[in-house]
Amino acid sequence: MNNSVKEFTDQNFADEVLSSSLPVVVDFWAEWCGPCKTFVPIINELAEVYDGRVVIGKLDIDTSPGAASKYGVTSIPTLLFFKDGNIVSQHVGLLAKKQLMAKIDSVFK
C-alpha cells in the first residue's frame, strides 16, 4: 500500500473519516475478496492523483467489522463517499479507473 492510501479502522474511523476537513472515499474490502485485490492498484493510483484534495483509504471488514456493520456494507468491494461526516454517495462492485475518477469528480465537485 502506498503512503497516500489511508488505513481506516473502527478505532480511527470517526477521526479520519467523519471529522475530515476533506472529502473521503472509503474502500471496504477483505483479504479473501478477489475483486477487492483487483481494485488495489486503482485505489493506490487515485490516492496519489487526489492527494491533498480527497482522502482515499481502505477499511478491512474482517479486522474492523464495526464500521461495515454501521453503514450496512454487506458485499465488497463497497465504496462510500463521505463529505462533512455524511455519506453523499456509494458504489458496490468494481469500477474502472476512469469511472471511479468521474464518480469522485461528480460527487465532490
Beta strands, then each sheet from edge to edge (+ up, - down):
strand 1: 6-8
strand 2: 24-29
strand 3: 55-60
strand 4: 78-83
strand 5: 86-92
sheet 1: 1+ 3+ 2+ 4- 5+
end
